[in-house]
Amino acid sequence: MERVLVFQVKDEDLEKLRKITGNMKIKVLAVEKEDFKQTIGDLLEQKSNPLMGSYGGETASGSMIVLDGFSDKRLDTFLNALKREQTKLDYKAVTTTVNKKWTVLQMYLEMERERSAYLQMMQK
């Protein structure tokens, strides 16, 4: 089953995203800031680890989606649809066995680290 976790996406872009996922029959799971201490894997399974508690800190910067269960062909189709609809998303990630164990905050940190590394590489 294909699923998309959605974090801090603006209403206009969320509407575009829901249109695309609806047409492609992809499940969308919107994640609230309070759940940013939960792991990506738990959020995909719609579980909540009570030991992690609720997040009350500053909001991570940017919008993010995390894709799970996509074949290469479906991933390409989905990403092309996002581009065609001009959906603005700061970070896009695909789940791995490693990052499913990360919290949302860890995923944001990794996305920011990768973006910084990419920008530094492009300046050379």
Salt bridges, closest charged atoms under 4 A:
GLU2 OE1 - ARG74 NH2 2.60
GLU12 OE2 - LYS16 NZ 3.68
GLU45 OE2 - ARG3 NH1 3.37
ASP68 OD2 - ARG3 NH2 2.50
ASP68 OD1 - LYS100 NZ 3.33
GLU85 OE2 - LYS19 NZ 3.51
GLU110 OE2 - ARG113 NH2 2.53
